[in-house]
Amino acid sequence: MNAIMTKFDIDNAEHRTPKWEGLSEIDQAIRDNRVMEYRMKKSWADPWGRTLTVAGLAVILGVFLFLAGASFGLW
């Protein structure tokens, strides 16, 4: 049995690192959340982006209030 490893054996040996699939997914989610936060801040800093955001939220709120009022028989 040969117990001596040559330089060639060391270079060609497989160095396996454990794959942590769960931690990889969490890391990706954290990265995506940061990108989304950056995009939201950039959009809010832009006057057109802010106007469209407020208008979109107003439309969604208006539709919600209309449907809520219709379901309670207010109209």
N, C-alpha and C positions, 0 to 999 in steps of 0.2 A: 504494500500500500504506500503510495507516494503522498506524503504530507506537506510537501513544499509546493506552494503556488508560485508560478512564474508570473512575470509582468503581463504576459499574453493572457494568462488565465484570469487575472484580476480585471483587465480591460474588457474581456469578453463575457464576464459573469453578469448575470441579470440582476440588476438592483431594483427590486420591486418595492414600491411604496404602497401602503394600504390605501385602497380607494374607499373613501367615506362618502357614499352617494347621498346620504341624508344631509350631511354637513355641506356638501357641494350645492345642493338645492337651496339650502338656507342662505348660503353665501350669495348665490345668484339672486335670490329674492331681495336681499338687503341691497345689492347693487342696483336692481331695478327700481326699488323704492327711492333710492337717492336720485336716480335719473329722472323719475317722475316728479319728485320734489323740485328738482332744478328746472324742469320744463314748466311747472306751474308758476314758479317764481318769475321766470323769464316772461311768460305769457301775461302775468299780472302787471309786470313793469311796462309792458307795451300798451299804449292807449287803446288801440283797436282790439287787442286781445282782452283787455279788461272790459271794454264795452260789450263785446260778444259774450263774454262769460256772464255778465250781469243780465244781459238780454235773454240768454238761454235759461238762466235760473228763474227769471221772471216768467217766461213762457211755461216752464215746467210747474212752477208754483200756481200760475193761473189755471192751468189744466187740472191740477190736483184740487184746487178750491172749487172749480166748476163741477167736477165729478163728485166731490164730497157734498156740495150743496144740492146737487140733483138727487143723490142717494138719500138725503134726509128730507126731501120734498120741499126744499126752499124755493124752487122755481116751478 
